Amino acid sequence: PDLFKNIASISGSFWYQDFLPFAKQQSIQCVDHFIYLSVGSEEGKGKTSAQQHMPLFNKQLRDLLLLKGMQKRQLQYHIEQGEGHHLKQFQKNFLSALKWFYQRER
């Protein structure tokens, strides 16, 4: 936390078993940090595992961070409509995350 002030999660795998319950038990220690969450609306489509719920779990993590005290201005949540899990989406959203981190007023 002392080295990195920004976190970009692009297609975050928050669907892993017990991740969200674990996150619920944690406190937010870096209240001055910024988080960019991005996921494609079609990620996990066709899967039968919990991975099929990638967009939902990303949203649940966003909601949890807000509940734990992060300010809306510190958190960018982006759903890339019609996109799945692929390099083109990652590249586009990585650039969007960088712009959001460094071209904003704090």
MARRO-47946 format. One record per atom (N, C-alpha, C): x, y, z; atom name; residue number from 0; residue in one letter. Coordinates in steps of 0.02 Angstrom, whole numbers, padded with zeros to 5 digits. Atoms other than C-alpha are relative to their C-alpha. Layout:
<sites>
- X, Y, Z, CA, NUM, a;
...
</sites>
This chain:
<sites>
- 00040, -00061, 00000, N, 0, p;
- 00000, 00000, 00000, CA, 0, p;
- 00042, 00064, 00000, C, 0, p;
- -00042, -00059, 00000, N, 1, d;
- 00145, 00120, 00026, CA, 1, d;
- 00030, 00012, -00069, C, 1, d;
- -00030, -00006, 00066, N, 2, l;
- 00212, 00087, -00149, CA, 2, l;
- -00051, 00014, -00054, C, 2, l;
- 00051, -00007, 00051, N, 3, f;
- 00053, 00074, -00252, CA, 3, f;
- -00061, 00035, 00028, C, 3, f;
- 00059, -00037, -00023, N, 4, k;
- -00089, 00199, -00233, CA, 4, k;
- -00061, -00014, -00043, C, 4, k;
- 00055, 00016, 00046, N, 5, n;
- -00194, 00138, -00380, CA, 5, n;
- -00001, -00074, -00014, C, 5, n;
- 00008, 00070, 00016, N, 6, i;
- -00264, -00033, -00417, CA, 6, i;
- -00046, -00005, -00060, C, 6, i;
- 00042, 00013, 00058, N, 7, a;
- -00329, -00084, -00588, CA, 7, a;
- -00014, -00075, -00003, C, 7, a;
- 00021, 00070, 00006, N, 8, s;
- -00427, -00246, -00592, CA, 8, s;
- -00038, -00007, -00065, C, 8, s;
- 00031, 00009, 00066, N, 9, i;
- -00467, -00296, -00770, CA, 9, i;
- -00017, -00074, -00006, C, 9, i;
- 00025, 00068, 00001, N, 10, s;
- -00573, -00453, -00780, CA, 10, s;
- 00021, -00037, 00063, C, 10, s;
- -00018, 00029, -00064, N, 11, g;
- -00544, -00488, -00597, CA, 11, g;
- -00035, -00066, 00014, C, 11, g;
- 00027, 00066, -00014, N, 12, s;
- -00569, -00669, -00545, CA, 12, s;
- -00025, -00004, 00072, C, 12, s;
- 00029, -00001, -00067, N, 13, f;
- -00673, -00632, -00392, CA, 13, f;
- -00051, -00056, 00011, C, 13, f;
- 00045, 00057, -00003, N, 14, w;
- -00774, -00789, -00427, CA, 14, w;
- 00031, -00059, 00038, C, 14, w;
- -00031, 00056, -00036, N, 15, y;
- -00648, -00901, -00336, CA, 15, y;
- -00039, -00013, 00065, C, 15, y;
- 00038, 00021, -00059, N, 16, q;
- -00732, -00998, -00197, CA, 16, q;
- 00026, 00036, 00063, C, 16, q;
- -00012, -00032, -00064, N, 17, d;
- -00738, -00902, -00033, CA, 17, d;
- 00036, 00067, -00005, C, 17, d;
- -00034, -00065, 00003, N, 18, f;
- -00656, -00743, -00102, CA, 18, f;
- -00044, 00055, 00029, C, 18, f;
- 00042, -00055, -00026, N, 19, l;
- -00804, -00628, -00069, CA, 19, l;
- -00014, -00006, 00075, C, 19, l;
- 00006, 00005, -00073, N, 20, p;
- -00836, -00699, 00106, CA, 20, p;
- 00064, 00022, 00035, C, 20, p;
- -00063, -00023, -00028, N, 21, f;
- -00651, -00671, 00141, CA, 21, f;
- 00005, 00076, -00002, C, 21, f;
- -00003, -00073, 00008, N, 22, a;
- -00661, -00492, 00075, CA, 22, a;
- -00047, 00034, 00050, C, 22, a;
- 00047, -00029, -00048, N, 23, k;
- -00812, -00458, 00186, CA, 23, k;
- 00029, 00005, 00070, C, 23, k;
- -00030, 00001, -00067, N, 24, q;
- -00707, -00500, 00340, CA, 24, q;
- 00058, 00049, 00007, C, 24, q;
- -00058, -00044, -00001, N, 25, q;
- -00568, -00378, 00293, CA, 25, q;
- -00020, 00073, 00008, C, 25, q;
- 00012, -00072, -00005, N, 26, s;
- -00555, -00194, 00334, CA, 26, s;
- 00039, 00035, -00056, C, 26, s;
- -00035, -00039, 00050, N, 27, i;
- -00504, -00062, 00209, CA, 27, i;
- 00052, 00041, 00036, C, 27, i;
- -00054, -00034, -00033, N, 28, q;
- -00335, 00002, 00261, CA, 28, q;
- 00029, 00058, -00041, C, 28, q;
- -00029, -00050, 00045, N, 29, c;
- -00292, 00112, 00112, CA, 29, c;
- -00056, 00046, -00024, C, 29, c;
- 00057, -00041, 00017, N, 30, v;
- -00430, 00240, 00115, CA, 30, v;
- 00015, 00055, -00050, C, 30, v;
- -00017, -00052, 00049, N, 31, d;
- -00334, 00361, 00002, CA, 31, d;
- 00018, -00029, -00068, C, 31, d;
- -00016, 00033, 00063, N, 32, h;
- -00312, 00235, -00140, CA, 32, h;
- -00059, 00004, -00049, C, 32, h;
- 00051, 00000, 00053, N, 33, f;
- -00407, 00224, -00305, CA, 33, f;
- -00001, -00069, -00032, C, 33, f;
- 00008, 00067, 00029, N, 34, i;
- -00477, 00064, -00381, CA, 34, i;
- -00042, 00005, -00063, C, 34, i;
- 00035, 00005, 00064, N, 35, y;
- -00530, 00033, -00560, CA, 35, y;
- -00018, -00073, -00011, C, 35, y;
- 00025, 00068, 00013, N, 36, l;
- -00637, -00123, -00587, CA, 36, l;
- -00033, -00002, -00068, C, 36, l;
- 00028, 00007, 00067, N, 37, s;
- -00676, -00178, -00764, CA, 37, s;
- -00013, -00073, -00015, C, 37, s;
- 00017, 00068, 00019, N, 38, v;
- -00763, -00333, -00829, CA, 38, v;
- -00044, 00003, -00062, C, 38, v;
- 00043, 00004, 00059, N, 39, g;
- -00843, -00384, -00993, CA, 39, g;
- -00067, -00030, 00019, C, 39, g;
- 00067, 00024, -00017, N, 40, s;
- -01030, -00413, -00987, CA, 40, s;
- -00010, -00074, -00019, C, 40, s;
- 00007, 00069, 00024, N, 41, e;
- -01007, -00581, -01076, CA, 41, e;
- 00052, -00047, 00031, C, 41, e;
- -00051, 00044, -00030, N, 42, e;
- -00864, -00647, -00968, CA, 42, e;
- -00033, -00056, 00039, C, 42, e;
- 00027, 00059, -00034, N, 43, g;
- -00897, -00821, -00904, CA, 43, g;
- -00058, -00032, -00037, C, 43, g;
- 00056, 00028, 00038, N, 44, k;
- -01033, -00850, -01033, CA, 44, k;
- 00020, -00069, -00027, C, 44, k;
- -00013, 00067, 00023, N, 45, g;
- -01043, -01035, -01074, CA, 45, g;
- 00036, -00043, 00051, C, 45, g;
- -00033, 00038, -00053, N, 46, k;
- -00953, -01087, -00914, CA, 46, k;
- -00053, -00031, 00045, C, 46, k;
- 00047, 00031, -00048, N, 47, t;
- -01036, -01203, -00788, CA, 47, t;
- 00023, 00009, 00071, C, 47, t;
- -00027, -00013, -00067, N, 48, s;
- -00925, -01157, -00641, CA, 48, s;
- -00022, 00069, 00024, C, 48, s;
- 00016, -00067, -00028, N, 49, a;
- -00939, -01003, -00531, CA, 49, a;
- 00026, 00055, -00046, C, 49, a;
- -00028, -00049, 00047, N, 50, q;
- -00839, -00916, -00668, CA, 50, q;
- -00055, 00031, -00044, C, 50, q;
- 00055, -00026, 00040, N, 51, q;
- -01004, -00895, -00761, CA, 51, q;
- -00029, 00065, 00029, C, 51, q;
- 00027, -00059, -00034, N, 52, h;
- -01044, -00756, -00636, CA, 52, h;
- 00051, 00056, 00007, C, 52, h;
- -00052, -00051, -00007, N, 53, m;
- -00890, -00647, -00665, CA, 53, m;
- -00027, 00071, 00005, C, 53, m;
- 00026, -00069, -00007, N, 54, p;
- -00988, -00486, -00697, CA, 54, p;
- -00035, 00012, 00066, C, 54, p;
- 00035, -00007, -00064, N, 55, l;
- -01097, -00515, -00544, CA, 55, l;
- 00048, 00006, 00058, C, 55, l;
- -00047, -00002, -00055, N, 56, f;
- -00950, -00549, -00429, CA, 56, f;
- 00041, 00064, 00000, C, 56, f;
- -00034, -00064, 00004, N, 57, n;
- -00859, -00394, -00492, CA, 57, n;
- -00044, 00055, 00029, C, 57, n;
- 00047, -00049, -00027, N, 58, k;
- -01014, -00292, -00452, CA, 58, k;
- -00006, -00007, 00076, C, 58, k;
- 00005, 00011, -00072, N, 59, q;
- -01028, -00372, -00280, CA, 59, q;
- 00061, 00026, 00037, C, 59, q;
- -00060, -00028, -00031, N, 60, l;
- -00848, -00325, -00242, CA, 60, l;
- -00005, 00076, 00001, C, 60, l;
- 00008, -00073, 00001, N, 61, r;
- -00883, -00146, -00296, CA, 61, r;
- -00047, 00022, 00056, C, 61, r;
- 00049, -00017, -00052, N, 62, d;
- -01036, -00140, -00183, CA, 62, d;
- 00029, -00008, 00070, C, 62, d;
- -00031, 00013, -00065, N, 63, l;
- -00937, -00214, -00039, CA, 63, l;
- 00051, 00055, 00017, C, 63, l;
- -00048, -00054, -00013, N, 64, l;
- -00798, -00084, -00057, CA, 64, l;
- -00035, 00064, 00020, C, 64, l;
- 00038, -00060, -00018, N, 65, l;
- -00927, 00055, -00051, CA, 65, l;
- -00029, -00007, 00070, C, 65, l;
- 00027, 00013, -00067, N, 66, l;
- -01008, -00024, 00102, CA, 66, l;
- 00053, 00008, 00054, C, 66, l;
- -00054, -00003, -00048, N, 67, k;
- -00840, -00031, 00188, CA, 67, k;
- 00032, 00069, 00005, C, 67, k;
- -00022, -00069, -00010, N, 68, g;
- -00814, 00155, 00167, CA, 68, g;
- 00038, 00033, -00057, C, 68, g;
- -00032, -00034, 00056, N, 69, m;
- -00732, 00186, -00001, CA, 69, m;
- -00049, 00051, -00028, C, 69, m;
- 00041, -00052, 00030, N, 70, q;
- -00796, 00345, -00080, CA, 70, q;
- -00010, -00015, -00075, C, 70, q;
- 00014, 00012, 00072, N, 71, k;
- -00878, 00338, -00253, CA, 71, k;
- 00054, 00029, -00044, C, 71, k;
- -00051, -00033, 00041, N, 72, r;
- -00743, 00456, -00317, CA, 72, r;
- 00064, -00041, -00003, C, 72, r;
- -00060, 00042, -00003, N, 73, q;
- -00610, 00326, -00271, CA, 73, q;
- -00008, -00064, -00041, C, 73, q;
- 00015, 00065, 00029, N, 74, l;
- -00692, 00183, -00365, CA, 74, l;
- -00033, 00009, -00068, C, 74, l;
- 00030, -00001, 00067, N, 75, q;
- -00724, 00165, -00550, CA, 75, q;
- -00019, -00072, -00018, C, 75, q;
- 00025, 00066, 00018, N, 76, y;
- -00831, 00017, -00601, CA, 76, y;
- -00025, 00004, -00071, C, 76, y;
- 00016, -00003, 00072, N, 77, h;
- -00844, -00017, -00787, CA, 77, h;
- -00018, -00069, -00026, C, 77, h;
- 00020, 00062, 00035, N, 78, i;
- -00940, -00153, -00879, CA, 78, i;
- 00006, 00014, -00074, C, 78, i;
- -00009, -00006, 00072, N, 79, e;
- -00883, -00173, -01058, CA, 79, e;
- -00054, -00042, -00033, C, 79, e;
- 00058, 00034, 00027, N, 80, q;
- -01048, -00215, -01143, CA, 80, q;
- 00018, -00041, -00062, C, 80, q;
- -00010, 00044, 00057, N, 81, g;
- -01044, -00362, -01263, CA, 81, g;
- 00069, -00031, -00005, C, 81, g;
- -00068, 00026, 00003, N, 82, e;
- -00864, -00406, -01223, CA, 82, e;
- 00010, -00060, 00046, C, 82, e;
- -00018, 00059, -00040, N, 83, g;
- -00790, -00568, -01157, CA, 83, g;
- 00069, 00008, 00028, C, 83, g;
- -00065, 00003, -00033, N, 84, h;
- -00623, -00618, -01087, CA, 84, h;
- 00054, -00007, -00055, C, 84, h;
- -00049, 00004, 00054, N, 85, h;
- -00493, -00572, -01219, CA, 85, h;
- 00048, 00060, 00002, C, 85, h;
- -00055, -00049, -00003, N, 86, l;
- -00334, -00471, -01247, CA, 86, l;
- -00022, 00069, -00024, C, 86, l;
- 00021, -00065, 00025, N, 87, k;
- -00417, -00332, -01348, CA, 87, k;
- -00037, 00040, 00054, C, 87, k;
- 00035, -00033, -00055, N, 88, q;
- -00532, -00293, -01202, CA, 88, q;
- 00048, 00022, 00054, C, 88, q;
- -00048, -00016, -00052, N, 89, f;
- -00388, -00298, -01078, CA, 89, f;
- 00040, 00062, -00018, C, 89, f;
- -00040, -00057, 00022, N, 90, q;
- -00285, -00176, -01180, CA, 90, q;
- -00041, 00065, 00003, C, 90, q;
- 00043, -00060, 00001, N, 91, k;
- -00429, -00054, -01202, CA, 91, k;
- -00014, 00024, 00072, C, 91, k;
- 00018, -00019, -00068, N, 92, n;
- -00477, -00057, -01018, CA, 92, n;
- 00061, 00019, 00042, C, 92, n;
- -00061, -00021, -00034, N, 93, f;
- -00297, -00044, -00959, CA, 93, f;
- 00013, 00074, -00015, C, 93, f;
- -00008, -00070, 00018, N, 94, l;
- -00284, 00120, -01054, CA, 94, l;
- -00052, 00044, 00034, C, 94, l;
- 00053, -00037, -00034, N, 95, s;
- -00450, 00177, -00983, CA, 95, s;
- 00016, 00009, 00074, C, 95, s;
- -00019, -00004, -00071, N, 96, a;
- -00388, 00138, -00807, CA, 96, a;
- 00055, 00052, 00010, C, 96, a;
- -00054, -00049, -00006, N, 97, l;
- -00228, 00238, -00833, CA, 97, l;
- -00026, 00071, -00008, C, 97, l;
- 00029, -00067, 00010, N, 98, k;
- -00326, 00387, -00899, CA, 98, k;
- -00040, 00021, 00062, C, 98, k;
- 00041, -00016, -00059, N, 99, w;
- -00445, 00378, -00751, CA, 99, w;
- 00045, 00017, 00059, C, 99, w;
- -00045, -00013, -00056, N, 100, f;
- -00302, 00371, -00626, CA, 100, f;
- 00036, 00067, -00007, C, 100, f;
- -00046, -00056, 00007, N, 101, y;
- -00196, 00510, -00699, CA, 101, y;
- -00028, 00062, -00032, C, 101, y;
- 00029, -00060, 00029, N, 102, q;
- -00314, 00631, -00785, CA, 102, q;
- -00060, 00025, 00039, C, 102, q;
- 00057, -00020, -00042, N, 103, r;
- -00432, 00660, -00642, CA, 103, r;
- 00023, 00048, 00053, C, 103, r;
- -00015, -00044, -00057, N, 104, e;
- -00441, 00790, -00508, CA, 104, e;
- -00009, -00041, 00063, C, 104, e;
- 00005, 00038, -00064, N, 105, r;
- -00410, 00720, -00337, CA, 105, r;
- -00015, 00047, 00056, C, 105, r;
</sites>
